[in-house]
């Protein structure tokens, strides 16, 4: 057999296994499976937030999953066996796909455990815990949340940092965001923006679309942040994944890729100057609320926490439900919302080290699909082998790495300075 024919068959084998993995995960929709219906919201608000929402194990059992869990777990098990049998134990691309199979089986077990303590425990395995440290002796995510809150409190009363009024309705937001995305993606990709009633967040991205919650209000800064976060990152990486000729699994992300995705989205908000204190406060509060719930706080206590932060009863409910969806109002939390700050720190550190070590070519690979940070070195090898194509859609900050590299060079140096010592030295001038 010629070398080129062998390579062609090898690529076809990987593509077939990858396609099976993509097809197998299609009916697994975590957020749809764990959401609470509008009746729970109405009942809670009608009771003026004094009684725990009526959600228990039986509530979830009355809302069966859209697939048979046992059959689906067996399907992933069979794909995993076939990956090993056809690609071998040590194939780099095979190792990525086998880990994805294991992760999807864990996701199914988590969904089977809705309304039980196991749901929260498996969530911590998939997304992490607020008490996790980045490195031995370093601050935890919970510490980071408190630290950010302190900084934000110090600037909270400044009149020049007040948010613009939210006067843009969903219909106008759709038109404005659509215009911005058309300018980014041009004629090469059609990215649709439309209103939706069925989402908890103000906006949510799909493969080639962004949904805007029909009753949400926005300001200009919100629209710019959505274009960066949902458009450039979430939709952009999906389109890059769909553009993969062999490793089609890069178009679909398991929970481990959520941390990378959300971290990359927050980093993009920061370096494109579209983030702002209120946005950071929202992310910080999510981390703090999860930490409180892990320490035993129930839904009423989290709801009160948000009320004390100045949120309306309706918004406090919406924020609190993010913590307990899939669980019970007095159970362990769903920890997915840790992904934002956790991912930001991990991605920032990765880019810093890539610049320090002179491996700039590794940085754009973050956008090649729904990638996971631990796979970056392997993805670089797969690009060299022709199994993965570089990302087609890249934000300008990552298509030209000059400014990003300069920033990270300064950042690497500044990390070696003692901020406590600097603060003492600057005491007389600040």
C-alpha positions in Angstrom: 0.0 0.0 0.0 1.4 3.4 -0.9 2.1 6.0 1.8 -0.5 8.4 0.5 -3.2 5.8 0.3 -2.4 4.7 3.9 -2.6 8.3 5.1 -6.0 8.7 3.3 -7.4 5.6 5.0 -6.0 6.8 8.3 -7.8 10.1 7.9 -11.0 8.4 6.9 -10.8 6.1 10.0 -10.4 9.2 12.3 -13.2 11.0 10.4 -15.6 8.1 10.8 -14.9 7.7 14.5 -15.2 11.5 15.0 -18.5 11.6 13.2 -19.9 8.8 15.3 -18.8 10.8 18.4 -20.5 14.0 17.2 -23.7 12.1 16.3 -23.8 10.3 19.7 -23.7 13.5 21.7 -26.4 15.3 19.6 -29.4 14.6 21.9 -27.5 15.5 25.1 -28.6 19.0 26.1 -27.5 19.7 29.6 -29.1 23.1 30.1 -32.4 21.9 28.7 -32.4 18.9 30.9 -31.9 20.8 34.2 -33.9 24.0 33.7 -36.9 24.9 35.9 -40.2 25.8 34.3 -41.9 29.2 34.5 -44.4 27.8 37.0 -41.6 27.4 39.6 -40.6 31.0 39.0 -44.2 32.3 39.3 -44.9 30.4 42.5 -41.7 31.6 44.1 -42.2 35.3 43.3 -45.9 35.1 44.2 -44.8 33.9 47.7 -42.4 36.9 47.8 -39.3 34.8 48.0 -40.1 33.4 51.5 -40.4 29.7 50.6 -38.0 27.3 48.8 -39.0 26.6 45.2 -40.9 23.3 44.9 -38.2 21.3 43.1 -37.2 17.8 44.2 -36.1 14.5 42.7 -39.6 13.8 41.6 -39.8 17.1 39.7 -36.9 16.0 37.4 -38.3 12.4 37.1 -41.5 13.9 35.7 -39.3 15.5 33.0 -37.5 12.5 31.4 -34.4 12.9 29.3 -34.8 13.0 25.5 -32.7 9.8 25.2 -32.2 6.5 27.0 -29.3 7.0 29.4 -28.2 3.3 29.5 -28.3 3.0 25.7 -26.4 6.3 25.3 -23.7 5.3 27.8 -23.2 1.9 26.0 -23.0 3.8 22.7 -20.1 5.9 24.0 -18.5 2.9 25.5 -18.6 1.1 22.1 -17.1 4.2 20.3 -14.3 4.3 22.9 -13.5 0.6 22.3 -13.5 1.1 18.6 -11.2 4.1 18.9 -8.7 2.0 20.8 -9.1 -1.0 18.4 -8.7 1.1 15.2 -6.2 3.8 16.3 -4.3 2.1 19.1 -3.7 2.9 22.7 -1.3 5.9 22.3 -2.8 7.7 19.2 -2.9 11.4 20.3 -6.2 12.1 18.4 -7.5 8.8 19.8 -6.7 9.9 23.4 -8.7 13.1 22.9 -11.7 11.3 21.6 -11.6 8.6 24.3 -11.5 11.3 26.9 -14.5 12.9 25.3 -16.4 9.6 25.4 -15.6 9.2 29.1 -16.7 12.8 29.7 -20.0 12.4 28.0 -20.7 9.3 30.0 -20.1 11.3 33.1 -22.5 14.0 31.8 -25.2 11.4 31.4 -24.6 10.1 34.9 -24.9 13.7 36.2 -28.2 14.1 34.4 -29.5 10.8 35.7 -28.7 12.1 39.2 -30.8 15.3 38.8 -32.3 16.2 42.2 -29.8 14.2 44.2 -26.5 15.0 46.0 -24.6 13.0 43.2 -25.6 15.7 40.7 -23.6 18.3 42.5 -20.6 16.0 43.1 -20.4 15.0 39.4 -20.8 18.7 38.5 -17.7 19.4 40.6 -15.8 16.7 38.8 -16.8 18.2 35.4 -16.5 21.9 36.0 -14.6 22.2 39.3 -15.4 23.6 42.7 -15.1 27.2 44.1 -12.6 25.8 46.7 -10.2 24.6 43.9 -6.8 26.2 43.9 -5.0 27.0 40.6 -1.7 25.8 42.1 -0.6 24.6 45.5 -0.6 27.6 47.9 -2.3 29.9 45.4 -5.7 31.6 46.0 -8.8 29.6 45.2 -11.6 30.6 42.9 -13.6 31.7 46.0 -10.7 33.8 47.1 -10.6 35.4 43.6 -14.3 36.2 43.8 -13.8 38.0 47.2 -10.8 39.8 45.9 -12.5 41.1 42.8 -15.5 42.1 44.9 -13.3 44.2 47.1 -11.7 46.0 44.1 -15.2 46.6 42.7 -16.5 48.0 46.0 -13.7 50.5 46.0 -14.9 52.0 42.7 -18.7 51.3 43.1 -19.7 54.9 44.0 -17.9 56.7 41.2 -20.4 58.6 39.1 -18.2 58.4 36.0 -18.4 54.6 36.0 -22.2 54.3 36.1 -23.7 52.1 33.5 -25.5 53.5 30.5 -29.3 53.0 30.8 -30.6 49.8 29.3 -33.0 51.2 26.7 -32.4 48.9 23.7 -35.1 46.2 23.5 -34.5 42.7 22.1 -35.8 43.6 18.6 -33.4 46.5 18.2 -30.6 44.5 19.8 -31.0 41.8 17.3 -30.7 44.3 14.4 -27.7 46.0 15.9 -25.9 42.7 16.8 -26.7 41.3 13.3 -25.1 44.3 11.7 -21.9 44.0 13.8 -21.6 40.3 13.1 -22.1 40.8 9.4 -19.1 43.2 9.5 -17.0 40.5 11.3 -17.9 37.4 9.3 -18.8 39.1 6.0 -20.2 36.9 3.2 -18.1 33.9 4.2 -20.5 32.8 7.0 -24.1 33.6 7.7 -24.6 34.1 11.4 -28.2 34.6 12.4 -29.4 36.7 15.4 -33.0 36.3 16.6 -35.3 36.6 19.6 -36.1 33.6 21.9 -38.4 33.1 24.9 -36.7 29.9 26.1 -33.4 31.0 27.5 -32.3 32.1 31.0 -29.4 34.3 30.0 -29.7 37.5 28.1 -28.2 35.8 25.1 -26.9 32.4 24.0 -24.9 31.2 21.1 -25.5 28.1 18.9 -23.6 26.7 15.9 -24.3 29.6 13.5 -26.7 31.8 15.5 -27.2 33.9 18.6 -30.5 33.9 20.5 -31.5 37.1 22.3 -34.0 36.8 25.2 -37.2 38.5 24.1 -37.8 40.4 27.3 -34.2 41.5 27.9 -33.0 45.1 27.7 -29.5 46.2 26.6 -27.3 49.2 26.2 -24.6 49.9 23.6 -21.9 48.4 25.7 -23.9 45.2 26.2 -24.2 44.8 22.4 -20.5 45.2 21.9 -19.8 42.6 24.6 -22.2 40.2 23.0 -20.5 40.6 19.6 -17.2 39.7 21.1 -18.3 37.0 23.6 -21.0 35.2 21.8 -20.0 36.1 18.2 -16.2 36.2 17.9 -15.6 33.4 20.4 -18.5 31.0 20.7 -19.9 31.2 17.2 -16.4 31.7 15.7 -14.9 28.6 17.3 -18.0 26.5 16.3 -17.6 27.6 12.7 -13.9 26.7 12.9 -14.8 23.3 14.3 -17.3 22.8 11.5 -14.6 23.6 9.1 -12.4 20.7 10.2 -12.2 18.0 7.4 -11.1 15.2 9.7 -11.5 16.0 13.4 -15.1 16.9 13.2 -15.4 16.5 17.0 -13.9 20.0 17.4 -17.3 21.4 16.4 -18.9 20.0 19.6 -17.6 20.7 23.1 -17.8 18.6 26.2 -17.8 20.3 29.7 -14.0 20.5 29.8 -14.1 22.7 26.7 -16.6 25.0 28.4 -13.9 26.2 30.8 -11.6 27.0 27.8 -14.4 28.6 25.8 -15.8 30.9 28.6 -12.2 31.8 29.7 -11.4 32.8 26.1 -14.6 34.8 25.8 -13.9 36.7 29.0 -10.3 37.4 27.9 -11.5 38.7 24.6 -13.9 41.0 26.4 -11.0 42.4 28.4 -8.5 42.8 25.6 -11.1 44.3 23.3 -12.1 46.8 26.0 -15.7 45.7 25.9 -15.9 44.5 29.5 -16.9 46.8 32.4 -17.2 46.7 36.2 -20.9 45.7 36.2 -20.1 42.8 33.9 -17.2 41.7 36.2 -19.5 42.0 39.2 -21.9 39.6 37.6 -19.2 37.0 37.1 -17.8 37.5 40.5 -21.3 37.1 42.1 -21.8 33.8 40.3 -18.5 32.5 41.8 -19.4 33.7 45.3 -22.9 32.3 45.1 -21.6 28.9 44.1 -19.1 29.0 46.9 -21.9 29.9 49.4 -24.0 27.0 48.1 -21.1 24.6 48.4 -20.8 25.7 52.0 -24.4 24.9 52.7 -26.4 28.0 51.7 -29.9 27.3 50.3 -31.9 29.0 47.5 -33.4 31.6 49.9 -30.0 32.6 51.2 -28.6 33.0 47.6 -31.7 34.9 46.6 -31.2 37.2 49.6 -27.5 37.6 48.6 -28.5 38.9 45.2 -31.2 41.2 46.7 -28.5 42.7 48.9 -26.4 43.3 45.8 -29.2 45.6 44.5 -30.9 43.2 42.1 -34.7 43.1 41.6 -36.6 40.1 42.9 -37.0 38.8 39.3 -33.3 39.2 38.5 -32.3 37.7 41.9 -34.4 34.7 41.1 -32.8 34.3 37.7 -29.3 34.5 39.1 -30.1 32.1 41.9 -31.6 29.5 39.6 -28.3 29.3 37.8 -26.8 27.9 41.0 -29.4 25.3 41.8 -30.7 24.1 38.4 -30.4 20.3 38.2 -30.1 20.2 41.9 -32.6 20.9 44.7 -33.0 24.3 46.4 -31.1 23.1 49.4 -28.6 20.8 47.6 -25.1 21.1 46.1 -24.8 23.6 43.3 -24.4 23.2 39.5 -20.9 24.6 39.2 -20.7 25.4 35.4 -20.7 29.2 36.1 -17.2 28.8 37.6 -16.0 28.4 34.1 -15.8 32.1 33.4 -13.2 33.2 36.0 -11.5 29.9 36.1 -11.1 29.7 32.4 -9.9 33.3 32.2 -7.1 32.7 34.6 -6.1 29.4 32.9 -6.2 30.9 29.4 -4.3 34.1 30.5 -1.6 32.0 32.1 -1.3 29.8 29.0 -0.9 32.8 26.7 1.7 34.3 29.0 3.7 31.1 29.0 3.4 30.7 25.2 4.9 34.2 24.8 7.6 33.5 27.4 8.7 30.3 25.7 8.4 31.7 22.1 5.6 29.4 21.1 3.3 32.0 19.6 2.0 29.6 17.0 0.2 27.7 19.8 -2.0 30.7 20.7 -4.4 30.9 17.7 -5.1 27.1 18.1 -7.4 28.1 21.0 -9.9 29.1 18.2 -9.6 25.9 16.1 -12.9 24.6 17.5 -14.3 23.6 20.9 -10.8 22.8 22.2 -9.7 21.9 25.7 -6.6 23.6 27.1 -4.9 20.4 27.9 -5.1 19.4 24.3 -3.2 22.4 22.9 0.1 20.6 22.4 -1.6 17.7 20.7 -3.6 20.0 18.5 -0.4 21.6 17.3 0.9 18.1 16.4 -2.3 17.4 14.6 -2.0 20.6 12.5 1.5 19.5 11.5 0.1 16.1 10.5 -2.8 17.7 8.5 -5.5 16.2 10.7 -6.5 19.7 12.0 -6.7 22.9 10.0 -5.8 26.2 11.6 -8.8 28.4 12.5 -10.4 30.3 9.6 -12.1 32.9 11.8 -9.9 34.7 14.3 -10.5 38.0 16.2 -8.0 40.7 15.1 -6.3 40.4 18.5 -5.3 36.9 17.7 -4.8 37.1 13.9 -2.0 39.6 14.5 -0.1 38.7 17.6 2.1 41.8 17.8 0.2 43.7 20.4 -0.8 40.7 22.4 2.8 39.5 22.6 4.0 43.0 23.7 1.3 43.1 26.4 2.2 39.6 27.7 5.9 40.5 27.8 5.2 43.4 30.1 2.8 41.3 32.1 5.4 38.6 32.6 7.8 41.2 34.0 5.1 42.9 36.2 4.2 39.5 37.8 7.6 39.5 39.4 7.0 42.8 41.2 5.6 42.8 44.8 2.4 44.8 44.6 2.4 45.2 48.4 5.9 46.8 48.2 4.8 49.0 45.3 1.7 50.1 47.2 3.9 51.1 50.2 6.2 53.0 47.9 3.4 54.8 46.1 1.6 55.8 49.4 2.6 59.4 49.2 1.6 59.9 45.5 -1.6 58.0 45.3 
